[in-house]
Amino acid sequence: MRVLPLLLIAFAFPASAAGKPEIARATGTPQAVGALHTVRAIPEACARLEGMFTGDAAQPYRFVPVRSSPACQPRARFVDFAKAKPSEATGWKFNDEIRVPNAACPSQLAVVRVWRKPVEVAPPKLDAQGRARIYLEDAKQQAKQKGMPNVPMYAAEMKLEGKACGG
C-alpha cells in the first residue's frame, strides 16, 4: 500500500527525485480553501513559505516566499527554484518535504520540497590576543576584492498531487 504514494512522488518531481529529505515529517493538517497558512519557516533566510488553496481550477494552490520581518538580518538567501535548479550533483541537499492536504478535497495535496545548499565557513583567524575579530573596514575591503562571501541558500518548489474535486 505504501509503494503507490512513493511512486507518485517520483513522477511528480522527476527532475529532483533525491531520496529521503534531511527532515522527516508527517503529512500536515488539512487546510481550508482560502485559509492562508505558513508551510515552512526558514529563519536563517528571514523567510517563510506561505500557501493557500484557492478553489480555482487553473491555480488550485498559491505558494509564495515572504520576508518574515523587516528587521531580520539574513544569514542565508532564499533563491528562485527555477534559476537555481537544485540537485545533489550541484551540492544541494534535499532538506524537507511538506505535504499539505486540502480540507475540502482530501484527494488533493500540495507538496512543497525545500532544498538547502550549505557552505563551508572557516572561522576568522585569531589575532595576537587569541581572539577572532572582524574589523568593519577590513571586511569592506575584503568584500570589494573577493566579492561577497558565500552564504547558505534555500530554494523551494511546489507541486500538486492527487485528483482535483468538483467540476
C-alpha positions in Angstrom: 0.0 0.0 0.0 2.9 2.4 0.7 4.5 1.9 -2.7 1.9 3.9 -4.7 2.4 7.2 -2.9 6.1 7.0 -3.2 5.8 6.2 -6.9 3.5 9.3 -7.3 6.2 11.5 -5.7 8.8 10.3 -8.1 6.6 11.2 -11.0 5.5 14.5 -9.5 9.2 15.5 -9.0 11.1 13.8 -11.8 14.0 16.2 -12.1 14.6 16.4 -8.3 13.9 12.9 -7.1 16.6 12.6 -4.4 15.5 10.1 -1.9 14.8 11.0 1.7 14.8 14.6 3.0 17.0 15.6 5.9 13.9 16.5 7.9 11.2 13.7 8.3 7.7 14.9 9.0 4.2 13.6 8.8 1.5 14.9 6.5 0.3 18.3 7.6 -3.1 19.4 8.9 -5.7 19.7 6.2 -6.2 23.4 5.2 -9.4 25.0 4.1 -9.8 26.8 0.8 -9.0 30.4 1.2 -7.0 29.9 4.5 -3.6 31.4 4.3 -1.1 29.2 6.2 2.6 29.0 6.9 4.0 26.0 5.1 7.6 26.3 6.5 9.7 29.0 8.2 13.3 29.4 7.2 14.7 31.7 10.0 18.2 31.8 8.5 16.9 33.4 5.3 14.4 35.6 7.2 11.6 34.0 5.1 8.6 31.9 5.5 6.7 29.9 2.8 3.0 30.7 2.7 0.4 28.7 0.9 -3.3 28.8 0.3 -5.8 26.5 -1.5 -7.6 28.9 -3.9 -10.6 26.8 -5.1 -9.6 28.0 -8.6 -9.2 25.1 -11.1 -6.5 27.0 -13.0 -4.3 27.6 -10.0 -5.6 25.4 -7.1 -2.8 26.3 -4.7 -0.9 29.5 -4.4 2.6 29.3 -2.8 4.9 32.3 -2.2 8.0 33.0 0.0 7.6 36.2 2.1 10.0 38.1 4.3 9.4 37.2 8.0 10.4 40.6 9.4 11.9 43.8 8.1 14.4 43.9 10.9 15.6 40.4 10.4 19.3 40.1 9.3 19.5 37.0 7.0 22.4 34.5 7.3 21.2 32.7 4.2 19.5 33.5 0.9 16.2 32.2 -0.4 16.6 31.9 -4.2 14.3 31.1 -7.1 14.0 27.4 -7.7 13.8 27.6 -11.5 17.0 29.7 -11.7 18.9 27.6 -9.0 17.9 24.2 -10.4 19.0 22.5 -7.2 20.2 18.9 -7.3 22.5 16.8 -5.2 25.0 16.8 -8.1 25.5 20.5 -7.7 25.9 20.5 -3.9 22.3 21.0 -2.8 20.7 18.9 -0.1 17.1 17.7 -0.2 16.1 19.3 3.1 12.4 18.9 3.6 9.1 17.8 2.1 5.9 19.3 3.4 2.6 17.7 2.4 -0.5 19.8 2.9 -3.9 18.2 2.3 -6.9 20.2 1.0 -9.6 20.0 3.7 -12.4 20.4 1.0 -10.8 17.8 -1.3 -9.0 15.1 0.7 -7.6 13.5 -2.6 -5.6 16.7 -3.3 -2.3 17.5 -1.7 0.1 20.4 -2.1 3.7 19.1 -1.8 6.5 21.6 -1.1 10.1 20.4 -1.4 12.7 22.6 0.2 16.4 22.3 -0.9 19.4 23.7 1.0 22.9 24.5 -0.3 25.3 24.6 2.6 28.6 26.3 2.5 31.8 25.7 4.4 32.6 28.7 6.5 36.1 28.9 8.1 36.2 30.8 11.4 38.2 34.1 11.3 41.9 33.9 12.1 42.9 34.6 15.7 44.7 37.9 16.4 47.7 38.3 18.7 45.4 38.2 21.7 43.9 34.9 20.7 40.5 36.5 19.7 38.6 36.1 16.5 37.9 39.7 15.4 36.3 41.1 12.3 37.0 44.8 11.7 34.5 46.7 9.6 36.9 48.5 7.3 38.9 45.3 6.7 35.7 43.3 6.0 34.6 46.0 3.5 38.0 46.0 1.8 37.9 42.2 1.6 34.4 42.2 0.1 35.5 44.6 -2.6 38.4 42.4 -3.5 36.9 39.0 -3.3 33.2 39.7 -3.7 30.6 38.9 -1.1 31.2 35.7 0.9 29.2 32.6 0.1 26.2 32.1 2.3 23.9 29.1 2.5 21.0 29.1 0.1 17.5 27.7 0.1 15.1 27.0 -2.7 11.6 25.5 -2.8 9.3 24.0 -5.4 5.6 23.2 -5.1 3.6 20.5 -7.0 0.1 19.3 -6.6 -0.6 15.6 -6.1 -3.9 13.7 -6.3 -7.1 14.4 -8.0 -9.0 17.7 -8.1 -12.5 17.6 -6.7 -15.6 19.2 -8.2 -16.1 20.4 -11.7 
